[in-house]
Amino acid sequence: MPVKRFISFLFFMLFFPSALFSQHPETGLDPQRSALLCKAFFSGDLKALQPHSSPEMKEAIENGTLALGVLRISTMFGKLRSLEGIPAKVTVIHGITVFTQKARLERQTLNCFLSIDSNGKLCGFYVRPQQEEKKESPASLLREQSVKIGGASALPGTLTLPRGKGPYPALLLIHGSGANDRDETIQGNKPFRDLAELLAERNIAVLRYDKRTFVYPEEFKKRQSVTIDDETVNDALAAIHFLRSSPEIDPDAIWLLGHSLGGMILPRIASRTSIPAGYLFLAAPARSLPDVLEEQGSYLLHQNSTLPETEKKKALTALRKQTEILKNPTGTSLPGPMYAYWKDLAVYDQISMAGKINRPMLFLQGKRDFQVLPHHLDLWKNALNGKPNCQFILYDDLNHLMLPGKGTPGMMEYANPSRVPAKVADNIAAFLRKQAAEAE
């Protein structure tokens, strides 16, 4: 889903300035300066960061790129409440010393990673939410097996099985964008775990696994070229074959559910295999991913109260420039691996490819979804009008994670621990039963 990609895409570029390629001794970061940098960043006071910034960071401040990052983080996690502990050195890479500082925001505690170059200047700022403790599954209602997907560089996963007698129909869950774990953990919420448990209670097996970028992040940093096939498609195909070889799974009733980017990529997966019985699109973008990112960013800009108006204007300009770069990538506008990734997506037309799918399709969308706006469901519906075995469901009270919310939709509600409601699993189970009955 685009939440994580928003944050990681920005700070990947800020984390590798030119100073990375020269040798220098490590530098220090005292608690007072760490506090100054963190408070200036989280408050959107980017002028206060200027004297402490490297040339690359100053450029990011001037062109609005950093303001865009502050927008996304403050909208999702709220304002800074306090800093905890003192900065601790994590590593030294070619003269850049990386420190971590714990920061408690309104809706989440973050680990902040501050990169200081050999001149003592801030050249990178990255945040990572602290993981919540895993909640145990209701063992009385289901069974869970730890599995491995693929051969070399296998991915760990969980096969959730009903308590009844198999073989069972199965649903394979395919992640949204970003380095997701098998539960698609977003702060205290785990929508994939919720779906697995709910569907197992309805006699449907569910396979979910950690994404390759989550398990092997260093592998992707070393590659010269990366596409959506490397990130998502190839592993989904391996997972399909895993399910088909499992004696507890009905080989003729394997379904795919893709969330967000995972839903967008379902038509490409469908073009590579004839095994799945059908496809479920959960908050799936009908437009290009750069267009979706711009829609998100524009929405968040209007909702944000942290950034000054001058910084908002810079952020909007940076957002539009970023969209144009991603829609029309060149070898000079993006580094090698990212160029290949966005070039691949630039020529991908999910709606056209979905029209070639000859299996049942179910589209689920939340009306509160500001990451993939509800009009995307209408785009899918209009494009597939008249195609048999297609169903479209809009939930008035659900957001991008299929979680309920109230008031003005926004990232702040992701901080509230919630669960996917039973009605979503009921609709999925009913659709699968209906298609199975019609196929008999």
Beta strands, then each sheet from edge to edge (+ up, - down):
strand 1: 80-93
strand 2: 96-105
strand 3: 109-116
strand 4: 122-129
strand 5: 142-149
strand 6: 155-162
strand 7: 168-174
strand 8: 205-209
strand 9: 249-259
strand 10: 278-282
strand 11: 361-366
strand 12: 390-395
sheet 1: 1+ 2- 3+ 4-
sheet 2: 5+ 6- 8+ 7+ 9+ 10+ 11+ 12+
end
